[in-house]
């Protein structure tokens, strides 16, 4: 496999680990100095620096939905320079609300680990309303 194929596998494995709440796998997939950005105005939005904070942020999605949060990967686009886009559907239930939303994450990988991620939601208003 080439770098782009390896990175696509890493991204797919990351989403699988999140769905399974497999924290140990997430630790192996993220760089120690990783950063993450979740947009919006809800309490779940923000910038997170360091692997532990990034993983804690992603774990909130699962924890605050009592395990209902799921990602269905639609496609992963990668390049040999470590840049990637993961396209997926988010679904969850929380406090009587339902989330079914198209999303993507712009990612950067180096040496087989995710070093940064920036989420984008196809309807940011719906994302914020779900978490409010």
C-alpha positions, 0 to 999 in steps of 0.5 A: 500500500502507498501512503494515501492508502495507508492514511485511508485505512487509518481514517476508516479505523478511527471512525470504527474505533469511535463507533465501538468506543475503543479508546485504546485504538484512538490513542494509537491512531492520534498523534500526541500533539493532535488538534481538533476543531468542532464548529458551532455555538453549542457546548460541544464546540471548540478547539482541542489540543493534545491527543487526550483532549481530542479523544475526550472530545470525540468520546463526548459524542458517544457519552452524551448520547448514551452510546447512540452516536454513530458514524457511517463512512461514505468515502475517504479521499487521501493524497500522498502529502498526508491530507485527507477528507472523510465523508460520513453520516452522523446519527444519534438520539439525545434528550428526545432529539434525533440527528441524521446529518451529513458531515466531513472532516478535513484531516492531516496525517503524518507518520501514520497518525492523525495530527489534526482534524477539522469537522464540517457539518452540512447543516451546522444549525441542525448540529447545534440544535441537537446538542443544545 
